[in-house]
Amino acid sequence: MKAARPARVPRQRLELEVRREQLLAAAFDLFVQRTYDEVGIEDVARAAGASKGLLYHYFPTKKDLYRAAVQRGADLLLERTFMPPEVPPVERLERGLAAYFDYVEEHGAAYAALMGSGVGIDAEVAAVVEATRVEIADRIFGALPLPHVDVAVRAAVRGWIGFVEAIALDWLRQGQPTIQTLRDLAGAVLTAAIVKAAGASASPIEALADPVKTSR
Amino acid sequence: MKAARPARVPRQRLELEVRREQLLAAAFDLFVQRTYDEVGIEDVARAAGASKGLLYHYFPTKKDLYRAAVQRGADLLLERTFMPPEVPPVERLERGLAAYFDYVEEHGAAYAALMGSGVGIDAEVAAVVEATRVEIADRIFGALPLPHVDVAVRAAVRGWIGFVEAIALDWLRQGQPTIQTLRDLAGAVLTAAIVKAAGASASPIEALADPVKTSR
């Protein structure tokens, strides 16, 4: 890697990014399974098959590693639920919600750690989780058939995100009801919350008959 | 206090309980304002006008003091929102919800610390917060006009508690919309969530026309 030929630089950069990603994935898995204090840099290095030196190269302190790992966990959830703008708004909401619950089903421990504070909270980690919610709220605002988002609609959407997180975390503990029931419930609650909020602020609500279909 | 006469023992016990309560109140205030590491036993003693010795008498370690303070914060929220069983069910829900938002308005920092993880999270503190939600959910189950609470209704209520927490925390950050709008929104969402959940499980929903009046 030292005697890099110019032509190979891009490929090396890619490899370095992949390596960083692997380190973060290994770190996030460990931080999810144990408390912050219980995770040593050695443990992460061993799990990732890397040297401690490489880890310190990317992340000078354990705190840096921890925050980057939490950020990566949050980024994965956002990537997974992203719907491109060419998808029609209502479909973005439906498919985004379905993708969100798919993520919960497949990465339960990671989700519970992120949204249920299982990774432990300091101000910066709380900011990462909060930024994730802000991004999800912005996507919803962009998909609502409303002329503008006022404070009541804003509150309704933030509340709804809290609703979805609570039913997802509860499902991870209880294993019930079905994910389909949760999706239907979340869809019905989003509709009700937006209609009520838009009505409270005397916005036109005609277009809101069914922002999310609540059954298929 | 050393030469206690028998007749004064009950009063002394009361005084000791009041003293313990004062220590916890002072501790909770400090843990809300700063991080766990930043709060020293000396600070709590000074704020409560007590000796370090007295604090250690009640709480052998800082961790003990911290957990007792968090528990007291959660207990206050539950006491404040408690409605006696002789109050009719729908009114219990309405008045309980109003009392909940009153608490949020008056004790914003304490509420944000408890429900927004501001006091820091370890497994025992998370258990205190979770037990608070379980108690609130049980009260709601007891006030719903349903023959039984199935898994879908259970999820709906847990989700709704997440909705209320999210709009309350958002209101504490934004100061908008009005508390009355939040109460109306929360009432409408509870109705919609329960009707949807009870419908999903084919329970009779006739009695559910309006479990919480959504405007006054």
Interface residues (C-beta under 8 A of the other chain):
Chain A: T35 G116 S117 G120 I121 D122 A126 D150 V151 A152 R154 A155 A156 R158 G159 W160 I161 G162 F163 V164 E165 A166 I167 D170 W171 Q174 Q176 P177 T181 L182 D184 L185 A186 A188 V189 T191 A192 A193 K196 A197 A200 S201 T214
Chain B: T35 G116 S117 G120 I121 D122 A126 D150 V151 A152 R154 A155 A156 R158 G159 W160 I161 G162 F163 V164 E165 A166 I167 D170 W171 Q174 Q176 P177 T181 L182 D184 L185 A186 A188 V189 T191 A192 A193 K196 A197 A200 S201 T214
